[in-house]
Amino acid sequence: MNILRAAVLAIGLGLSAPATAQPTPSLASSAEAGWTSNVERTADGGADFYITYTHSLGLVAAEGDFALRGTILFEDTRYAELWRENDWSASATLEAETRLGADTALRGRLLISYGEESRSLATLAGPLGIVQPNLAALARLRAESALGDAIVGADVAYAAQRPGDTRFEASLLPPARTEAVTDTLTAGLELAHPLSPTAALAARAQYTAVLVAPEEQEAFARFPLSIARLAAGFDLTDGVQSSATLRAGIDLLIPEDVSIDPLVTPYAEFASELAVNQYLTLATTLEAATDTEDPADGLADWRLKARGSILLTPAPQWALEAAGFAKHIHSPALDLLIETEHGGELIARWMPAGGLRLEALARYRRVEGLAPTYDETRIGLRISAAI
């Protein structure tokens, strides 16, 4: 049996676990305290100290060929002086997996999240704080089946964004919604065919429709769009030291407004990891794709993100990671550069026992584009524990 077929038949940790009706809980918490040179992320932004808390509670229950997982996550960031930049979010995720036959499995995922993002706006009278709440939901269903030596996967997904009314500091303005309501439907079909126990060819066809009501289009200049994606690539692994995954193709953007011509943008996802020896690991990731979450032109952004890292592990309890990263945001409809970012980070980790981890972080980035250029340096200490 090849490695791809074995992975599909296992269908995650839950289905390969012994049958049990007793839920298994897990807890994880982290606290990061640090300093940023530019909390407002502007050309003349001020420095401040911050602290970020993250807490999660998970439950896993498996019985026979059925597994159920639930997770509740909470994250909160607070600043010492610039409280107008405080953010928090909470989410709940439910995932289920089951086997429909010897070679077929079905998995589903439901995510609901709520968050409030705070920002500071510069006015003639001084900074004005605003709070933007947002409720989001995602439902996804995927079926996977072995067809001979090949693996076929089909999935459908629905995502909803429901922003609330933006609140203004000291109630200087009445609350009012400043973001559009959107719904996104996605359907995809995948095929993976093994060439050997360590290599496989893969292909994916996907259709996405971003739905925006006429009144939302007029009020927020947010527009409906269809995206057809065609991609192919490969998966390589030696099962021990190295792995590589590549998907490359095109995104065909079809605006509902017939006055805008269809657009073609590159699509690519690449990830590789090489364990040179027990002390040194090299990793690279790259992603180039259409993004409709919060497009600058109301239609779609094209985003390119890349990261390369070197991980040193001189001892099992110690690790040192150095990484460089870059990001490019472009408007295909306007053929306009929106933003570029590049920088680097250094992370030192100490894992003394169990799920306890201590990290020291240093990060620098420079952002250029339509908005004034700015730099940001962050230095922090993080402690996390999981049971």
C-alpha positions in Angstrom: 0.0 0.0 0.0 1.4 3.4 -1.0 1.8 6.2 1.6 -1.0 8.4 0.1 -3.6 5.7 0.3 -2.5 4.8 3.8 -2.9 8.4 4.9 -6.5 8.6 3.5 -7.6 5.4 5.1 -6.3 6.6 8.5 -8.3 9.9 8.1 -6.7 11.7 11.0 -5.8 10.9 14.5 -9.3 10.2 15.6 -10.1 7.3 13.3 -6.9 5.5 14.0 -7.4 5.8 17.8 -8.8 2.9 19.9 -12.5 2.9 20.2 -13.6 4.9 23.3 -16.6 6.9 24.3 -14.8 8.9 27.0 -13.8 12.4 25.8 -10.2 13.4 26.1 -9.7 17.0 27.1 -6.7 19.2 26.4 -5.7 22.6 27.7 -3.2 25.1 26.3 -2.4 28.7 27.4 0.3 31.2 26.5 1.2 34.7 27.6 3.5 36.9 25.6 4.8 40.2 27.0 6.9 42.6 24.9 7.7 45.9 23.3 6.9 47.3 19.9 8.4 50.3 18.3 5.3 51.1 16.2 2.0 50.0 17.7 -0.1 52.1 15.3 1.8 50.8 12.2 2.1 54.2 10.7 5.0 56.5 9.6 5.0 58.3 13.0 3.6 55.5 15.2 4.5 55.4 18.8 6.2 52.7 20.9 4.5 50.8 23.6 4.6 47.6 25.8 2.0 44.9 25.2 0.8 41.6 26.5 -1.1 38.9 24.6 -3.0 36.0 26.3 -4.1 32.9 24.4 -6.2 30.1 25.9 -7.7 27.0 24.3 -9.8 24.1 25.5 -10.2 21.0 23.3 -12.1 17.8 23.6 -11.7 14.7 21.5 -14.0 11.7 21.4 -13.6 8.7 19.2 -15.6 5.5 18.9 -15.1 3.0 16.1 -14.9 4.8 12.8 -16.2 8.1 14.1 -14.3 10.9 15.7 -15.4 14.3 17.1 -13.2 17.2 18.1 -14.2 20.5 19.6 -12.0 23.5 20.4 -12.7 26.9 22.1 -10.0 29.5 21.6 -9.7 33.0 23.2 -7.1 35.6 22.4 -6.6 39.1 23.9 -4.0 41.8 23.3 -3.6 44.8 25.5 -1.2 47.8 25.3 0.1 49.7 28.3 -0.5 53.3 26.9 -2.1 53.1 23.5 -5.3 51.3 24.6 -7.0 52.3 21.4 -5.1 49.4 19.7 -6.4 46.7 22.0 -7.9 43.6 20.3 -9.7 40.4 21.3 -11.3 37.4 19.7 -13.1 34.2 20.6 -13.9 31.2 18.4 -15.4 27.7 18.6 -14.6 24.9 16.2 -16.3 21.5 15.8 -14.8 18.8 13.6 -16.2 15.4 12.8 -14.8 12.5 10.8 -16.3 9.2 9.8 -15.6 6.3 7.5 -18.3 5.5 4.9 -16.6 2.4 3.6 -13.3 0.6 3.4 -11.8 3.3 1.1 -14.0 6.3 1.7 -14.1 8.9 4.5 -16.1 12.0 5.2 -15.0 14.9 7.3 -16.8 18.2 8.3 -15.8 21.4 10.0 -17.8 24.2 11.6 -16.1 27.4 12.9 -17.8 30.4 14.5 -15.7 33.4 15.7 -16.3 36.8 17.1 -13.7 39.5 17.5 -13.3 43.2 18.1 -10.4 45.1 16.5 -9.5 48.5 17.8 -7.8 51.2 15.8 -6.6 54.8 16.4 -7.5 57.4 13.8 -5.6 60.6 13.4 -7.9 63.7 13.5 -7.3 67.5 13.9 -8.4 67.2 17.5 -6.0 64.3 18.2 -6.3 60.5 18.1 -9.8 59.0 17.9 -10.4 55.4 18.9 -12.8 53.1 17.0 -13.8 49.5 17.7 -14.8 47.3 14.7 -16.7 44.1 15.7 -17.0 41.1 13.4 -18.9 37.8 13.5 -17.7 35.1 11.0 -18.7 31.6 10.3 -17.3 28.8 8.2 -18.8 25.4 7.3 -16.9 22.8 5.3 -17.6 19.3 4.1 -15.1 17.0 2.4 -15.2 13.5 1.1 -12.1 11.4 0.2 -12.0 8.1 -1.5 -9.4 5.7 -2.9 -10.0 4.9 -6.5 -7.5 2.2 -7.4 -4.1 3.7 -6.5 -5.4 7.2 -6.9 -7.2 9.4 -4.3 -10.2 11.6 -5.2 -11.4 14.4 -2.9 -14.4 16.6 -3.2 -15.3 19.5 -0.9 -17.8 22.3 -0.5 -17.6 25.3 1.9 -19.6 28.3 3.0 -18.2 31.3 4.7 -20.0 34.3 6.1 -18.8 37.7 7.3 -21.2 39.7 9.5 -19.5 42.9 10.7 -21.2 44.8 13.4 -21.6 48.5 14.0 -18.3 50.4 14.5 -18.2 52.2 17.8 -16.5 55.6 18.2 -14.6 56.8 21.2 -16.6 58.9 23.6 -19.7 58.3 21.4 -18.6 61.3 19.2 -20.4 59.7 16.3 -23.3 57.2 16.5 -22.4 53.6 15.9 -22.5 52.7 12.2 -21.4 49.7 10.1 -18.3 50.4 8.0 -17.7 47.0 6.4 -19.8 45.0 3.9 -21.7 41.8 4.6 -20.4 39.0 2.3 -21.0 35.3 1.7 -18.6 33.0 0.0 -19.3 29.6 -1.6 -16.5 27.3 -2.6 -16.6 23.9 -4.4 -13.4 21.9 -5.3 -12.3 18.6 -6.7 -8.9 17.1 -6.2 -7.0 14.1 -7.6 -3.7 12.6 -6.4 -2.0 9.7 -8.2 1.1 8.0 -6.7 4.1 7.5 -8.9 6.0 5.7 -6.2 5.9 5.2 -2.4 7.6 8.6 -2.0 6.1 10.7 -4.9 2.7 11.6 -6.2 1.1 13.9 -8.9 -1.8 16.0 -7.8 -4.4 18.3 -9.5 -7.2 20.6 -8.2 -10.1 22.4 -9.8 -12.0 24.9 -7.6 -14.8 27.4 -8.0 -15.4 30.3 -5.6 -18.3 32.8 -5.6 -18.2 35.9 -3.5 -21.8 37.2 -3.0 -22.5 40.8 -2.1 -26.0 42.3 -2.0 -26.7 45.3 -4.3 -27.2 47.6 -1.3 -23.9 46.5 0.2 -22.2 47.2 -3.1 -23.5 50.7 -3.2 -22.8 51.5 0.4 -19.3 50.0 0.8 -17.9 49.7 -2.8 -17.6 45.9 -2.3 -18.3 43.9 -5.4 -19.3 40.2 -6.2 -16.8 38.0 -8.0 -16.3 34.5 -9.3 -12.9 32.7 -9.2 -12.1 29.6 -11.2 -8.8 27.9 -10.1 -6.9 25.2 -12.0 -3.7 23.9 -10.4 -1.4 20.9 -10.6 1.7 19.8 -8.8 3.4 17.1 -6.8 4.1 15.7 -3.3 7.5 14.3 -2.4 8.7 12.8 0.8 11.3 10.3 2.0 9.3 9.8 5.2 12.2 10.8 7.4 14.3 13.8 6.5 12.7 15.8 3.7 9.4 16.6 2.1 8.2 19.0 -0.6 4.7 20.0 -1.8 3.9 22.2 -4.9 0.7 23.3 -6.4 0.8 25.8 -9.3 -1.7 27.2 -11.8 -4.0 30.1 -12.4 -6.9 32.0 -10.9 -9.4 33.3 -13.4 -11.3 36.3 -11.9 -14.7 37.0 -13.4 -16.4 40.1 -12.0 -20.2 40.3 -12.0 -19.8 43.8 -13.5 -19.5 43.1 -17.2 -17.6 46.4 -17.7 -14.6 44.8 -16.0 -12.8 42.3 -18.1 -12.0 38.9 -16.7 -8.5 38.8 -15.1 -5.9 36.0 -14.8 -3.5 35.8 -11.9 -0.9 33.2 -10.9 -1.6 30.7 -8.2 1.1 28.8 -6.3 1.7 27.0 -3.0 5.0 25.5 -2.1 6.3 24.1 1.1 9.6 22.2 1.7 11.5 20.9 4.7 14.9 19.3 4.8 16.4 17.8 7.9 20.1 18.1 7.1 21.0 16.3 10.3 19.7 16.0 13.8 20.7 19.6 14.6 19.8 21.5 11.4 16.5 21.8 9.5 15.8 24.1 6.6 12.2 25.1 5.6 10.6 27.2 2.9 7.1 28.3 2.2 5.6 30.3 -0.6 2.0 31.2 -1.4 0.6 33.3 -4.3 -3.2 33.5 -4.6 -6.2 35.7 -4.9 -7.5 37.1 -1.7 -11.1 38.3 -1.2 -11.2 38.7 2.5 -10.6 42.5 2.7 -9.6 43.7 -0.8 -8.3 47.2 -1.2 -10.3 47.9 -4.4 -13.4 46.1 -3.2 -12.9 43.3 -5.7 -9.9 41.1 -5.0 -6.2 41.4 -4.0 -3.4 39.2 -5.3 -1.1 38.3 -2.4 2.4 36.8 -2.5 3.9 35.6 0.7 7.2 33.8 1.2 9.2 32.6 4.2 12.5 30.8 4.7 13.9 29.5 8.0 16.8 27.8 9.6 16.2 25.8 12.7 19.0 24.7 15.0 18.4 22.2 17.7 21.7 21.7 19.6 19.8 19.7 22.3 16.3 18.2 22.6 15.3 21.0 25.0 16.8 23.9 23.0 16.0 25.4 19.6 17.0 28.5 17.7 15.2 29.6 14.6 16.2 32.4 12.2 13.7 33.4 9.4 13.3 35.9 6.6 9.9 36.8 5.1 8.3 38.9 2.4 4.8 39.9 1.3 3.5 41.6 -1.8 -0.1 42.8 -2.2 -1.3 43.9 -5.7 -4.7 45.0 -7.2 -5.3 43.0 -10.4 -8.2 45.1 -11.4 -6.3 48.4 -11.1 -2.9 46.9 -11.9 -1.7 48.8 -8.8 0.8 47.9 -6.0 -0.9 48.1 -2.7 1.8 47.1 -0.2 5.1 45.3 0.1 6.6 44.0 3.3 9.9 42.4 4.2 11.8 41.5 7.4 13.2 38.9 9.6 12.8 37.3 13.0 14.9 35.4 15.5 13.3 33.0 18.0 15.0 31.1 20.9 13.0 28.3 22.5 13.5 26.3 25.7 11.3 23.3 26.3 12.2 22.0 29.8 9.5 19.3 30.2 6.1 18.2 29.1 4.1 20.9 27.3 6.0 23.8 28.9 7.8 26.2 26.5 9.7 29.4 26.9 10.5 31.6 23.9 12.4 34.9 23.3 11.4 36.7 20.1 12.9 39.5 18.1 11.2 40.7 14.8 11.8 43.5 12.4 9.7 44.5 9.3 9.5 47.3 6.8 6.2 48.1 5.0 6.0 50.2 1.8 3.2 51.0 -0.6 0.3 53.4 -1.1 0.4 54.4 2.6 3.5 56.1 4.0 6.4 53.8 4.6 7.0 52.6 8.2 9.2 50.2 10.2 8.4 48.1 13.2 10.6 46.2 15.7 9.1 43.8 18.2 10.8 42.1 21.1 9.0 39.7 23.4 9.0 36.8 25.8 6.4 34.1 25.6 5.6 31.3 28.0 3.2 28.5 27.0 1.9 25.3 28.5 -0.2 22.5 27.3 -1.7 19.5 29.1 
